[in-house]
């Protein structure tokens, strides 16, 4: 089983739940992208299914643990999203509701449904799942992951046990990346961008597109610092209508704006963005009110992207809003 770094209190809580036979049938793991939510979802599935658990959690060696780890366990269902928005629809919820009453095959008499990345789970789908989560068959378990609890209806949240997953320290991230066989220079570059977020650091090292996103974020941020509307539009234009890239870029810019607001009040504060030098410059030129206004403009753009609005139009609007704020 893949080692989990950081989140010691969460691991202890989950293991104590298992030891006391108090594992919940419905749980939500939430936290920022790359923080390890999916890893915890698999860990929780292993806790539910492990044939030889001990005080330190699932054994990682029994057939159930090995199958969960390899994604081949016959009674662990990674529910697939669908459509342009990659969401969970009422159709999917109804299919799960039908399937759940087919009893499991494994020795632990469990059947687990994992809903990953619930950033676009519809209200209708949640309402369709509500009765099932409220009164599930004794063998059925549901695991959801999302960046925020706010993705879910209060009625769903009240029927689940919710766990926040935190990013690691930079030291823990470096240790994890070293254990994964990466070199010192690439580890240093990754941590400089994504700090203790192991998932995003790994993506930066392995994925050319992530590095391109970081480079474009730096280009966009520099154009904001120079108040260069033409360059800002040109940089946004290179994204075309790629929804995932647009969302990632806007999120990274938002982190830099957050850092700038914090640094304007405390120059020694820690940062979370991928370009600290730019955040320092932004902290000198932006008021807190302007930083909040830019954050709101970016958030509006992200909501529009999630609603399937044309990406080029969204970015043109974000660009206009930012230039008006910093004029």
KEVEXTI-631109 format. One line per field, with one value per residue (C-alpha): residue number from 1; x, y, z. Coordinates in nm, 3 decimals. Layout:
! KEVEXTI-631109
num c(NUM  ...)
x c(X  ...)
y c(Y  ...)
z c(Z  ...)
***
This chain:
! KEVEXTI-631109
num c(1  2  3  4  5  6  7  8  9  10  11  12  13  14  15  16  17  18  19  20  21  22  23  24  25  26  27  28  29  30  31  32  33  34  35  36  37  38  39  40  41  42  43  44  45  46  47  48  49  50  51  52  53  54  55  56  57  58  59  60  61  62  63  64  65  66  67  68  69  70  71  72  73  74  75  76  77  78  79  80  81  82  83  84  85  86  87  88  89  90  91  92  93  94  95  96  97  98  99  100  101  102  103  104  105  106  107  108  109  110  111  112  113  114  115  116  117  118  119  120  121  122  123  124  125  126  127  128  129  130  131  132  133  134  135  136  137  138  139  140  141  142  143  144  145  146  147  148  149  150  151  152  153  154  155  156  157  158  159  160  161  162  163  164  165  166  167  168  169  170  171  172  173  174  175  176  177  178  179  180  181  182  183  184  185  186  187  188  189  190  191  192  193  194  195  196  197  198  199  200  201  202  203  204  205  206  207  208  209  210  211  212  213  214  215  216  217  218  219  220  221  222  223  224  225  226  227  228  229  230  231  232  233  234  235  236  237  238  239  240  241  242  243  244  245  246  247  248  249  250  251  252  253  254  255  256  257  258  259  260  261  262  263  264  265  266  267  268  269  270  271  272  273  274  275  276  277  278  279  280  281  282  283  284  285  286  287  288  289  290  291  292  293  294  295  296  297  298  299  300  301  302  303  304  305  306  307  308  309  310  311  312  313  314  315  316  317  318  319  320  321  322  323  324  325  326  327)
x c(0.000  0.128  0.269  0.078  0.287  0.158  -0.204  -0.102  -0.407  -0.643  -0.470  -0.493  -0.862  -0.941  -0.743  -0.916  -1.253  -1.156  -1.028  -1.350  -1.564  -1.697  -1.618  -1.887  -2.077  -2.068  -1.768  -1.641  -1.270  -1.215  -0.909  -0.722  -0.623  -0.318  -0.352  -0.419  -0.799  -0.805  -0.526  -0.732  -1.039  -0.843  -0.700  -1.050  -1.165  -0.875  -0.973  -1.322  -1.203  -0.868  -0.860  -0.579  -0.585  -0.362  -0.317  -0.139  -0.426  -0.477  -0.207  -0.141  -0.058  -0.382  -0.564  -0.823  -0.558  -0.361  -0.673  -0.780  -0.429  -0.425  -0.779  -0.907  -1.117  -1.450  -1.655  -1.491  -1.660  -1.500  -1.815  -1.750  -1.852  -1.993  -2.048  -1.847  -1.853  -1.730  -2.003  -2.223  -2.578  -2.911  -2.876  -2.554  -2.713  -3.005  -2.773  -2.585  -2.914  -3.009  -2.670  -2.629  -2.889  -2.679  -2.492  -2.108  -1.875  -1.592  -1.538  -1.586  -1.937  -1.872  -1.955  -1.794  -1.876  -1.614  -1.723  -1.403  -1.373  -1.730  -1.684  -1.982  -2.224  -2.569  -2.833  -3.062  -2.798  -2.745  -3.118  -3.137  -2.860  -2.996  -3.232  -2.967  -2.706  -2.958  -3.067  -2.809  -2.798  -2.576  -2.295  -2.293  -2.042  -2.003  -1.684  -1.683  -1.388  -1.406  -1.204  -1.467  -1.761  -1.960  -1.987  -2.252  -2.599  -2.631  -2.856  -2.576  -2.312  -2.527  -2.543  -2.170  -1.863  -1.641  -1.260  -1.038  -0.716  -0.426  -0.118  0.212  0.502  0.766  1.001  0.747  0.687  1.061  1.090  0.800  0.942  1.285  1.132  0.967  1.310  1.313  1.632  1.718  1.692  1.350  1.226  1.346  1.178  0.853  0.841  0.920  0.597  0.363  0.522  0.383  0.128  0.276  0.027  0.088  0.464  0.463  0.256  0.502  0.792  0.619  0.375  0.495  0.150  0.167  0.502  0.351  0.062  0.306  0.504  0.187  0.070  0.399  0.359  0.004  0.106  0.392  0.152  -0.073  0.224  0.311  -0.057  -0.012  -0.362  -0.245  -0.001  -0.260  -0.511  -0.246  -0.146  -0.508  -0.565  -0.310  -0.542  -0.810  -1.118  -0.943  -1.161  -0.918  -0.625  -0.833  -0.953  -0.601  -0.449  -0.719  -0.674  -0.298  -0.340  -0.590  -0.333  -0.080  -0.335  -0.407  -0.035  -0.008  -0.290  -0.127  0.223  0.092  0.009  0.298  0.606  0.730  0.412  0.422  0.296  0.101  0.139  0.383  0.560  0.652  0.857  0.549  0.335  0.583  0.559  0.181  0.170  0.339  0.099  -0.239  -0.455  -0.634  -0.959  -0.811  -0.682  -1.027  -1.185  -0.947  -1.023  -1.396  -1.338  -1.142  -1.404  -1.674  -1.468  -1.427  -1.802  -1.865  -1.622  -1.795  -2.125  -1.979  -1.960  -1.723  -1.368  -1.249  -1.542  -1.478  -1.110  -1.189  -1.421  -1.166  -0.902  -1.131  -1.225  -0.863  -0.751  -1.037  -0.946  -0.576  -0.620)
y c(0.000  0.345  0.530  0.835  1.133  1.390  1.395  1.191  1.295  1.191  0.855  0.800  0.890  0.646  0.365  0.423  0.409  0.070  -0.062  0.046  -0.097  0.252  0.287  0.500  0.380  0.723  0.955  1.267  1.347  1.708  1.922  2.103  1.928  1.706  1.687  1.312  1.279  0.988  0.816  0.846  0.713  0.400  0.379  0.391  0.122  -0.094  -0.036  -0.159  -0.466  -0.570  -0.932  -0.883  -0.523  -0.422  -0.115  0.064  0.019  -0.219  -0.480  -0.396  -0.760  -0.957  -1.016  -0.747  -0.481  -0.573  -0.558  -0.221  -0.087  -0.206  -0.087  -0.437  -0.526  -0.668  -0.489  -0.146  0.063  0.384  0.550  0.711  1.071  1.173  1.461  1.771  1.884  1.542  1.540  1.297  1.308  1.177  0.897  0.779  0.806  0.590  0.328  0.310  0.286  -0.019  -0.186  -0.142  -0.409  -0.677  -0.832  -0.827  -1.115  -1.064  -1.227  -0.903  -0.856  -0.499  -0.318  0.022  0.304  0.577  0.907  1.096  1.469  1.568  1.922  1.874  1.648  1.779  1.866  1.611  1.338  1.420  1.410  1.074  0.940  1.093  0.813  0.552  0.725  0.777  0.411  0.203  -0.176  -0.294  -0.393  -0.075  0.207  0.538  0.744  1.093  1.321  1.692  2.009  2.151  2.033  2.311  2.091  1.890  1.967  2.016  1.708  1.495  1.645  1.574  1.205  1.162  1.178  1.450  1.452  1.739  1.634  1.877  1.927  1.821  2.031  2.101  1.867  1.582  1.651  1.641  1.311  1.165  1.280  1.148  0.811  0.817  0.838  1.198  1.405  1.697  1.967  1.862  1.820  2.169  2.320  2.137  2.237  2.597  2.595  2.372  2.357  2.067  1.949  1.613  1.540  1.868  1.849  1.505  1.639  1.924  1.679  1.426  1.629  1.875  2.035  2.124  2.297  2.485  2.592  2.725  2.913  3.066  3.164  3.348  3.523  3.630  3.752  3.957  4.121  4.215  4.365  4.571  4.658  4.537  4.463  4.353  4.097  3.974  3.915  3.749  3.514  3.420  3.370  3.086  2.880  2.863  2.688  2.418  2.408  2.219  2.444  2.758  2.640  2.546  2.875  3.082  2.882  2.938  3.311  3.325  3.167  3.435  3.709  3.549  3.551  3.918  4.015  3.824  3.960  4.317  4.272  4.043  4.027  3.716  3.513  3.179  3.152  2.890  3.013  2.907  3.242  3.410  3.685  3.803  3.789  4.018  4.269  4.243  4.305  4.641  4.752  4.613  4.717  4.442  4.567  4.529  4.181  4.075  4.226  4.031  3.714  3.773  3.826  3.501  3.313  3.443  3.318  2.973  2.945  3.038  2.770  2.512  2.620  2.543  2.905  2.957  2.976  3.260  3.478  3.397  3.492  3.813  3.906  3.819  4.023  4.326  4.298  4.276  4.571  4.782  4.692  4.778  5.085)
z c(0.000  -0.091  0.208  0.330  0.439  0.687  0.813  1.119  1.320  1.039  1.003  1.378  1.376  1.096  1.257  1.591  1.418  1.276  1.610  1.783  1.504  1.429  1.060  0.898  0.593  0.425  0.437  0.260  0.220  0.119  0.054  -0.220  -0.541  -0.490  -0.112  -0.112  -0.099  -0.345  -0.154  0.163  -0.019  -0.112  0.240  0.388  0.143  0.262  0.625  0.541  0.350  0.502  0.615  0.871  1.003  1.295  1.514  1.229  0.984  0.690  0.646  0.281  0.210  0.206  -0.126  -0.041  0.026  -0.284  -0.500  -0.359  -0.414  -0.775  -0.844  -0.923  -0.619  -0.746  -0.481  -0.494  -0.761  -0.879  -1.006  -1.345  -1.415  -1.751  -1.993  -2.081  -1.719  -1.597  -1.337  -1.149  -1.280  -1.160  -1.418  -1.250  -0.905  -1.013  -1.161  -0.831  -0.641  -0.848  -0.829  -0.454  -0.376  -0.546  -0.254  -0.247  -0.326  -0.077  0.263  0.458  0.314  0.202  -0.118  -0.167  -0.407  -0.451  -0.605  -0.691  -0.766  -0.687  -0.819  -1.051  -0.868  -0.950  -0.695  -0.860  -0.824  -0.457  -0.391  -0.569  -0.344  -0.024  0.077  -0.004  0.212  0.489  0.502  0.313  0.305  0.593  0.354  0.137  0.190  0.007  -0.018  -0.172  -0.245  -0.325  -0.287  -0.051  0.154  -0.012  -0.322  -0.132  -0.006  0.372  0.379  0.231  0.464  0.770  0.677  0.616  0.836  0.688  0.701  0.592  0.417  0.455  0.243  0.400  0.516  0.254  0.441  0.429  0.059  -0.012  0.174  -0.025  -0.359  -0.267  -0.181  -0.524  -0.684  -0.807  -0.815  -0.588  -0.853  -0.980  -0.623  -0.536  -0.843  -0.770  -0.402  -0.495  -0.699  -0.501  -0.155  0.054  -0.201  -0.297  -0.573  -0.751  -0.697  -0.857  -1.145  -1.196  -1.227  -1.451  -1.661  -1.926  -1.931  -1.561  -1.617  -1.912  -1.689  -1.430  -1.696  -1.838  -1.488  -1.440  -1.777  -1.690  -1.345  -1.488  -1.734  -1.440  -1.257  -1.567  -1.621  -1.978  -2.106  -2.449  -2.307  -2.057  -2.336  -2.551  -2.269  -2.201  -2.574  -2.582  -2.359  -2.627  -2.491  -2.286  -1.976  -1.753  -1.838  -1.787  -1.446  -1.338  -1.454  -1.283  -0.962  -0.963  -1.027  -0.741  -0.507  -0.603  -0.536  -0.198  -0.121  -0.221  0.018  0.305  0.231  0.225  0.594  0.692  0.469  0.651  0.597  0.422  0.065  -0.128  -0.485  -0.755  -0.799  -0.469  -0.635  -0.825  -0.510  -0.336  -0.622  -0.626  -0.250  -0.310  -0.585  -0.471  -0.181  0.007  -0.148  -0.497  -0.416  -0.295  -0.608  -0.835  -0.636  -0.692  -1.066  -1.087  -0.886  -1.119  -1.414  -1.256  -1.197  -1.560  -1.679  -1.459  -1.615  -1.961  -2.079  -2.373  -2.233  -2.459  -2.351  -1.985  -2.009  -2.196  -1.913  -1.644  -1.826  -1.850  -1.482  -1.367  -1.578  -1.446  -1.086  -1.120  -1.343)
***
